[in-house]
Amino acid sequence: MGNAGVLAFYITICCVAFVISKIVVSVLLYRRWQRKHNVIQNSMSGGKMVMFRSEKLQALTSEAFLKKTMKLTNKDIIGSGGYGTVYRLIINDSIAFAVKRVNRGSADRDRGFERELKAMGDIKHRNIVTLHGYCTAPQFNLLIYDLMPNGSLDALLHRMKFIVLPA
């Protein structure tokens, strides 16, 4: 009977420790999520700007970033595609971003923007460009990525010369 009491005590302690560890992990994950999503309201265009915390953005104020983003012109264009135009946004000598502007107006474009946010939001991989944030406004949506210094994959593939070896 004494062994059964000790066994019950150990089982109870293990169950309590398991529950406490799950609570601690949940609290830590919530805090991580809360730190990651730093929401900045954009009063200039009536939209919302969300910037994910990163080392590149710590020294940058949201107002400065927003002002530079709103001043993008045709000379800053580095590419365009079916869903929008990509601009080069240079903050200073060491910080630059690629900003993809997706024009609103059709439900298909809005769904494309939402799909890209879902796909790119939490991906961290060395072969995939990092999403630093996004901005939603009544006329357009913006996606903010790392700027790849060597250009786009499309330009790289079209510059390459393929060698065909005889069979």
ChimeraX attribute file (.defattr): number of C-alpha atoms within 10 A of each C-alpha:
attribute: neighborCount
match mode: 1-to-1
recipient: residues
	/A:1	6
	/A:2	6
	/A:3	8
	/A:4	9
	/A:5	10
	/A:6	11
	/A:7	12
	/A:8	11
	/A:9	12
	/A:10	12
	/A:11	12
	/A:12	12
	/A:13	11
	/A:14	12
	/A:15	12
	/A:16	12
	/A:17	12
	/A:18	11
	/A:19	10
	/A:20	12
	/A:21	12
	/A:22	12
	/A:23	12
	/A:24	11
	/A:25	11
	/A:26	12
	/A:27	12
	/A:28	12
	/A:29	12
	/A:30	12
	/A:31	11
	/A:32	11
	/A:33	12
	/A:34	11
	/A:35	11
	/A:36	14
	/A:37	13
	/A:38	14
	/A:39	16
	/A:40	15
	/A:41	15
	/A:42	17
	/A:43	10
	/A:44	11
	/A:45	13
	/A:46	11
	/A:47	16
	/A:48	17
	/A:49	20
	/A:50	20
	/A:51	18
	/A:52	18
	/A:53	14
	/A:54	10
	/A:55	8
	/A:56	13
	/A:57	14
	/A:58	9
	/A:59	8
	/A:60	12
	/A:61	9
	/A:62	17
	/A:63	11
	/A:64	10
	/A:65	14
	/A:66	15
	/A:67	11
	/A:68	12
	/A:69	19
	/A:70	10
	/A:71	9
	/A:72	15
	/A:73	10
	/A:74	8
	/A:75	8
	/A:76	15
	/A:77	16
	/A:78	15
	/A:79	16
	/A:80	12
	/A:81	9
	/A:82	7
	/A:83	16
	/A:84	18
	/A:85	17
	/A:86	21
	/A:87	23
	/A:88	22
	/A:89	22
	/A:90	17
	/A:91	14
	/A:92	7
	/A:93	6
	/A:94	7
	/A:95	13
	/A:96	17
	/A:97	20
	/A:98	23
	/A:99	27
	/A:100	23
	/A:101	21
	/A:102	22
	/A:103	18
	/A:104	18
	/A:105	11
	/A:106	8
	/A:107	9
	/A:108	11
	/A:109	18
	/A:110	17
	/A:111	11
	/A:112	13
	/A:113	23
	/A:114	13
	/A:115	12
	/A:116	13
	/A:117	15
	/A:118	11
	/A:119	10
	/A:120	17
	/A:121	15
	/A:122	10
	/A:123	12
	/A:124	11
	/A:125	8
	/A:126	7
	/A:127	6
	/A:128	10
	/A:129	15
	/A:130	17
	/A:131	22
	/A:132	21
	/A:133	20
	/A:134	22
	/A:135	20
	/A:136	21
	/A:137	17
	/A:138	12
	/A:139	12
	/A:140	17
	/A:141	23
	/A:142	21
	/A:143	22
	/A:144	23
	/A:145	21
	/A:146	18
	/A:147	19
	/A:148	13
	/A:149	8
	/A:150	8
	/A:151	11
	/A:152	12
	/A:153	10
	/A:154	9
	/A:155	11
	/A:156	10
	/A:157	10
	/A:158	9
	/A:159	9
	/A:160	8
	/A:161	7
	/A:162	8
	/A:163	6
	/A:164	6
	/A:165	5
	/A:166	4
	/A:167	3
